[in-house]
Amino acid sequence: MREDILAYKIGDVIIDTQSAVQKPQNAKDIYFDNSPDALEIIRHSTAHLMAHAIKRLYPEAKFFVGPVIEDGFYYDFRVNSKIGEEDLKTIEHEMQKIANEKLPILKNSYTKQEIVKKFENDDLKQEVLLRIPEGAVTTYKQGDFEDLCRGAHVPNTKYLRFFKLTRVSGAYLGGDEKREMLTRIYGTAFADKQSLAEHIAMIEEAKKRDHRKLGTELKLFTFDDEIGGGLPVWLPNGARLRSKLERLLFRAQRLRGYQPVRGPELLKSDAWKISGHYQNYGENMYFTTIDETEYGIKPMNCLGHIKVFQNDVRSYRDLPLKFFEYGVVHRHEKSGVLHGLFRVREFTQDDAHIFCSPEQIEENILEILNFVDKIMNSFGFTYEMEISTKPAKAIGDDAIWERATKGLKNALDKNGLKYGIDEGGGAFYGPKIDIKITDALKRKWQCGTIQVDFNLPERFDLSYIDANNEKARPVMIHRAILGSFERFIGILTEHTGGEFPFFIAPTAIVIIPIGDAHLNYSKELASELAVLDVDVEVSSKNESLNKRIRTAEKQKVPMILVIGDEEVNTKSVALRDRRERKQYNLAKENLFQLIKEKIGEVHF
């Protein structure tokens, strides 16, 4: 880096009323890095650059909002023309022209009355102004384009060089599906060419791994408009994969002392009012009326497990009590946010609730984290943890929240476990540890959660008999490791690119007899492998050997066994191992031993 260029992070930069960034006198230029703060300014400025280009290309365009998001930015706007993916290159080209014009980006301040008057003929700007409180309002202007914005921005369009528009979609005005549909264009930007190139490569790889595309190709699941949006239909391949995952988790939980239970999917609304869901989560629930009584379809499994606890007199000797359920829940999601298996209206949680004494919080959280570690390592995920604190909409007083939050922090601190803090991100009834996994493309996903809850035991008057033969209040720990089977399988599909581990692959082995003379031995092998709980398919269609092999490979089957004369005579197989990219001959007994080892590798 040249000495006359200033390298900085946003905290070192002076914010000026006329420009987003004021250069120190001894600097001839400004250098931007890819720190989070710098990227926020670069991307926010690039969003305005995109809007400026759209305004030049489509003069009638009106703009709503253009925020920075996790990996880029977007802008929502209204335009008379239909804009598709094929138009993004044209918009990018116009953006580059504006950047090359080296336009100063200036900040202006107005009173609320002045800005309302300035944009009196722009209904979308008036919508934005409704969300802005009284007081000074700022805009940023470059050339003939000006938009409402708090800033900050780069001082000149010449600094915006490394950007890419990624996709076009629709978005309801203000996220309200009863309002008009606006056009939304997503993009991203970086401080240097290499970082942008790496990100674009990741996007292309992500498209290949898209679980919706692979779900169709591998025949895992489908969605049907006649059934309704956000309601996945599991096909045989997907159902086999899912059932294997469920069985592995069932066994692992039983070994850890969890008891299987099941609560109803419909509960009277009175129960949801006691819990606080009705008041704090009601907009996300579905309700129905039976015999003139209102019922709520459960969005969570907590209440059923509370009723299991209440079904008997509990002693301190019984604690901790661990109940688990593969609970089907329903949540009212807007159609605009539905996204394959990642965002659905019906899903199944790998849910559990632990009822324990306050003194047992730490040991149980650590046991759960050990469980999380084993599962994530089995699938090749790395992960990090974040403690989410009391949200604005919550039940219970501050003292209870402080006690619960301290319990989570103590458990992690005492064992040297690193974590971040998400202020205000907790559930309405308690703070939580969120498990955020990183996939093969370095993307982060929030999956599992551990929540310490003093509020629901209080609201439902839960108690156990303590060592002094007196009533005591238990603590309720909510726990899901995968989060939901739907979301986790979607993430796993993209993480593996559909190359699922042998132990959960929908079809683990395809046996391909070269000719009819080899069919009986192939079927004999399939029957013996089925006893080992391995899903096997015999591919004996009237097709060429190469075509049958290609078909199996397209289905990403972990193992392909080719059977010919030599294999029949010697009771062996010609093994093609897709994951290890190996091909070799193996005696039947050795094949069975290999498979047992692969199955035995997995211990949650």
N, C-alpha and C positions, 0 to 999 in steps of 0.2 A: 504494500500500500504506500502511495506517495505521502511524504510528510506533510504536504500542504493540503491534504484531504482530511477532514474531520470524521473519524469513526465514532459512532455514538450509539447509546441506547436512549430511549425517549426521556428517561429521567435526567439526562445530561443536556437536554436541549431546551432553549428558551422559547416559550410560547408567546407569540406576539399578537396584538389585536388586529394587525393588518395582514399578517401571513401566519401560516401554521407554525413555521419554524424560522427563527431568526439566526442567520449564520454569524458566528463570532467573527470579529474583524480580521483575525489572522488566518481565516480559512478561505481558500479559493473555491471550494466546492464542498458538497456534503456527501458522505458515504453512508448508505443504509445497509444494515446487516439483517439477518433473519431472526433476530430476537422477537419474542411474542409482541412486545410493545411496538417495535419498528414495523413488523408485518401488519399490525392493526392499522397504522397510519398509511402504509403503502396500499393496502387493500381497500381502505375507505376511500382514498384518493382515486384509486383505479375504478371503483364503483361509479364515482362522479364522471370519470373519463368515459366510461361506457355509456352513461346516461347522456352525456354531451354528444357522443357519436350517434346515438339513437335519435336524438333531437334533430341533428343535421340530416339524417337519412329519412326520418319520419317526422316532419315539422309539427304535425298535429299531436304528437305523443305528449301525454301528461304522466307525471311520476308520483308514486306514493312514497315508499320507503326503500332504502338501499343499505341495509346493515352489513357489517362484517360478521361472518360465521366462522366455525371452527377451522375450516380449511380453505376459506376464500371469502366470497361476498355474493350478494344477489341484489337485483333491483326489481321491484314490482311497478308496472306501468300499464297504461291503457294506450292502445294504438289501433287504428282502423284496419291496418293490414294484418294478415296472418303471418307470424314470424315462426320459421321452423329452424331445425338444426342446420340446414343448408345456408341460412342467412348469417350465421355466426361469423364466418370468415369475412364477409363484407363489413360487418360491424367492427371486427378486430382491425381491419385495414383502415377504417375511418378513425379508430382510436389511435392508431400509430401516427396518422397524419396530424392529429391534434397534439399528440405528445411532441412531435417534431416541430410544431409551431412555437414551442417553448413559452407557453402562456403563463403569466404569473397567476397564482391562486391566492385570492385575497379574501380576507374575512371581513364581514360587515355586521354591524349590530343594529337592531331595530327594536322599537317598543312593540308590544303585542298588537296594538291598534295599527301601527304602521305596516306591520307585516301582513296583517289580515287584509288591509287595503291594497297592498302591493300585489297580492295573489288573489284578488277578489274574483277573478274570472277562471280560477283553477280549482275545481271542486275537490280534487284529490289532495291538493295542498291544504285546503280548508279542513279536510278530514284529519290530516297530520296535525294541524294547529289545534284541533279540538283536544288532542292528547298532550299538548304543551301547556304548562301552567303559566299564569300571568308573570310578567317580568320581561327582561331583555331576551330577544330571540336573535340568533346569529344565522347568517348564511355564508356560503363560500361561493365565490364567483371566479370563473376562468373564461376569458373571452366573452361570448354572448350567452354563456350558460351560467345560471345561478340557482342554487337549491338550498333549502333549509338544512342546517347541519350544525351539530355542536363541535365538530372537528375532533382531533386536529388533522391537518392535511400537510402534504409536502408543499414546499413553496412555489413549485413550478412544474408544469406538465412534463418537462424534459426528464424528470426523475422516474417517470413511469414507462419502463421499457420492457419489462419481463412479465407478461400477462397472457392469460389464455381463457377464453370463454368456453365453458364446458357443456352446458345443456340448457334447453328451454323447457319450461313447464307452465302450468296454470296455477294460480293461487287466488283464493277468495280474498276480497278486500277485507283487511283486518283479521283474516283467519275465520271469518263468519261465513258459513256455507249458504246463508240466506242472502248474502250480498253478491255483487257482480264478480265475475271471474276476470282477473287481471292476467297479463303476461308476466312471467318471471324468467329472467335470464341469470344463470349462475356463472361465476367465473372465479379465477384465482390469480394471485400475483406474488412475486418473490423479489428479493433484492438482487438476485444474480441469475444468469442464464442456466447454469448447471442445476440449481435447485428447482427451477421451473421444469427443466427437462426431466429430472427425476420424478417430479410430481406427475407430469403428463404420462410418463411410462407406468407409474403406479395406477393411474386412472384407467389406462388401456388394459392393464392386467386385471383390474377390478371388474371391468366389463366382461372379460372372459370368465371370471369366477362368479359373476352375479348369480346368487342362489335361485333367483326366479328362472333364469335361463337354464341352469344346471338341473333345477327341480323338474323342468319339463323334459329335458334331454334324458335324464336318468329315471324318469317316471316315478318321482318321489311323492309329489303332491300336485294339486291343481286348485284353481279357484273357478267358481261358476256363477255367472250373473243371476241365474235363476234362483240360486241359494242365497246370494247376497255377498256384498263386499266384506273383506276381513274375516271370512269364515273358511279356513282351509279344509280341503278334502284330502285325506291321506290315502294314497294309492298303495298297492301291496308292497312295492319296494320301500317306500317311505315308512310304512307301518312296521315292516320288519326291522328296519334300522332303529326306529323309535322304541320298539318293544325290547330290543337288545339293551339299549341305553337304560330303559326303565328297570330291567331285570338286574343289571349291574348295580344300579343305585339302590334298589330294594335290598339286595344282599348286603351291600356296604352299610346301609343304615341299620339293618337288623343286628349286624355285628357290633355296632356302636350303641346298642341299647335303645334304639328308636322303636316305638310301637305303631303299627299301621292303624289308622282310623279313617273315617269318612264322614263328612258333614253334608247336609242337604244343600242343593244349589239354590233353593228358594227359602228365604227367611222372612218373617213378618217385619214390616218396617219399624215396628216398635223396638226390635232388637238393634236395628241399625241406628236408631235414634239414641239408644243408651250408649252405643259404642262411639258415637260421634261421626260415623260415616255419613249418615243422612245429611247432617249439617255441613260437613267439611269435604265430602267426596260425592255428594248426591248427583252432581252434574255429570259424573262419569259412570253412573249406574243406570240399569234398566229396571223399571217398576211395572207391576201388573196388579190387578185386583181380583181376588178370589173370595166369593161369598161376602162381598162388600167390605173386605179387609185388604189393605194395601200390603203387598209383599215386594221385597227387593231381591233381584237376582244377584247372587254374591259376586263382588269384584275381588274379594280376598277370602281366605279360608280361616281367618282368625276366630270368628265367632263359633264355628262348629267345634273347634278344638277347645275353646273355653267351656263349651257345654259338656265336652267329654271330661274335662277336669272337674266340673261341678257335679258330675254324676255319682261321685263317691266321696266319702270323707278321706281327706289326705293327711298324711303324717310327714313330719320332717324326714323320717326314715325313707319315705318314698321318693324324695327329691334327689336329683332332678328327674322330672317326668318328661319324657321326650315323645311327642306324637308327630307322625308324618303322614302326608297324604299327597297323591298325585291329583290335586284339586283342579277341576275345570272351573274357570272363572270367566266372567263376561264384563267388558268395559266399553262404555260408549265413546268410541273414537270417531272423530269426524272423517268423512270419506277422503278429504284432501290429504290426510296424513297416513292413510293406510299404505303399507309398503311390504308386499310379499309376506314372509313369516316374521319380519322385524316388527311390524305394527299391525296387529289383528284385533278383532273384537271378541274372539273366543280363544283362550289358550289354557294350557295346563301347567301349573306351577309345581316344581319339586319342593313343595312347601313343608315346613316343620315348625313346631312351636315347643320351646323348652320352658317348663315351669320350674323355677328354682328359688332358693333363698338368695338374698342380696349377697351373701358371702360366697356364693357359688358362681357369680357372674363371670369372673375372670377365667376360671378353669374351663367353663363351658364355651366361652368365646374362643379361647385358645384351641380347644378341641375342634370347634367348627373350622377355624383357620387351617388347622392341620388337614382336615377333610378337604377343604378347598384346594390346598396345595397339591394333594395327591391326585385329585380329579384334573386340575389344570395341567399338571405335568404329564399326565397320561395322554392328553390331547395335544401337547406341544405348545401350550399357551404360556406366555409370561403374563404377570399381572401386577397391579399396584392397588393400594387401598386409599380410601378417602372417607373421613368422618364428616357426615352431614348433620348440621345443627338445627335448632328450632326454626321452623318456617313462620311466616307471618300468620298463616292460618293454622292454628294448633289448639289442642286441648291440654289442660293441666297447667299448673302454675310453674313459675320459673324455677322454684326450688327443686321440684321433681325433675324438670328437664336438666338442671345442672347436675343432679345426682346421677341420672342416666348417662349423660354425656361424659361425666368423669369416669364412670365405670368402663366405658369403651376406651377412653384414652389411657387409663391405668393399665388395662389388659395389654395394649399395644406398647406402651412406654416401658413397662417392666420387662418386656421380652425383646426390647430393642427393635421393634418392627416399625418401619417407616410408613408415614401416611400424610396425606394432604388434608386440608380443611375446606369444606364446601359450606360456607355460611348460609343458613336459611334453607338448606336443601333436604332437611329431614322429613320423615313421614309426619302426618299431623298428630300422631300419638306418641312419637318418640324419635330420638336421634338414631343414626344408623352408620354402619360401615358399609360402603359400597365397594364391590370388587370389580375393578376395571381391567379387562383382559386386553392384550395386544396380539393381533393376529399376524399372519405371515406377511401382510402388506403394511405392517407397522400402524394399522388403524386401531383405535381404542374403542372398546365396547363395554358398556355397563351391563353386567350380568347379575352376579349374586349379591345378596344383601344380608346384613345381620343387624337387627334392630332391638334395642333394649327398651322395654316398655313397662313403666310403672303405672300408666294411666288406665289401660283397659282392666287390669286386675282390680284397680280401685273402683271403676265404674260398674263392674259386675260383682263386686264384693267377694272376690275370690279369697280363700283362706286355707291354711293348713294348720295342723296342731304342732306347735314347736316343742322343744325339749322340756319346757316348763309346763307343758300341758295347757298352753294358752294359744289362742288364735293368732296367727301371723299372716302377713300379706306376702304372697309369692311375687317374684318378678317374672315377666313373660318375655322370652327372647324369640323374636320372629326370625326365621332363617330360610333362605332359598339360595342354593349354590349355583344352579344353572340359570335361575331366574324363571325361565319357562322353557319347556321342551321345544316349542316352536321357534322362539328367538335363538336359542342355543344351537339348534340344528341348522338354522339359516346361517349363523356365524360360522359354525363348523364346516358347512358346505363351502363357503367362500375361503375359509382358512386353508382347507385341504384341496380346493379346486375340484371337489367331488371325488378325490382319491381317499376315500375313508379308510381308517385303520381296519385291519382284518377283523378285529373283534366286534365291530358294529356294522361292517359293510352289508348292504341289503342282500347281495349275492356274493358270498366270499370266494366261491370256486365255480368255474365253468369247466366241465369235462367235454372234450371234443373228440369223439371217435372218428378216425380217418375214414372208415368204411363200416358196412353192416356187420362184418365179421368181428368188429371190436365193440359192438353195442352192448352185448351182455356183460362184459367185464366193466364197461363204463357204468352201467346201471348198478352193478354189484358194488363198485366203489362209492357211488352216490348214496346208496343205502347205508353203507358202513359209516360214511362221513356224517350222515344225518343223525346217527346215534350220538355223535360227538357234539350235536347241536350246532352243526355248520350248515348254512344254507347253500345248497348245491343245485346247479342246473346242468342237465345233459343237453348239449347242442347237437342234435342229430338231423337237422333240416337237410333237405335235398339241395344243398348249396356247396360251393367249393370250400375246401379246407381253409384257404386264405381268407375268404369272405367271413366264415364263421369266427375265425380268430380276430379279424378286424372288428366285427360286431361286438365281441366280448371286450375288446380293448376300448371301444367307444363307450361302453357301459362302465368303464373304469373298474373292472373286476380285479381284485388283488391277485388271484392266482388262476392260471389257465393250465389245465392238464390235457395234453394231447396223447391220445391212445392209438397205437398202431400194433403191428405184428409183434415187434420186439417187446413192447410193454405187456401185451397179453401173455406171451410165452414166459416172461421173467417176473410177472406180477410186479410191475414197476410203473412209473409214470414219467412222461417228459414234461417237466415243470417249467412254466414261464411265470416268474415272480415279478409282477408289475411294479411294486413299490421298490424292490431291491434291484430292478432292472437286470435280473439274472435269468439264465435258461440252462437247465441241467437235468440229467436223469436221476431218479431217486427210487429206491425200493419202496414198496407199499408201506411196509412197517416203519420205515424212516419218515415217510410222508406223514403218517399218523402222529409220530412223535413230534415232528416239526409243528404240526397244527396244535397239538396239546400245549407245546411251549408258547406258541403265539397267543393262544387263549389265556394261558396262565400268566402271561406277562402283565396282565391288567389287574391291579389290586387297588381299588379305591379305599 
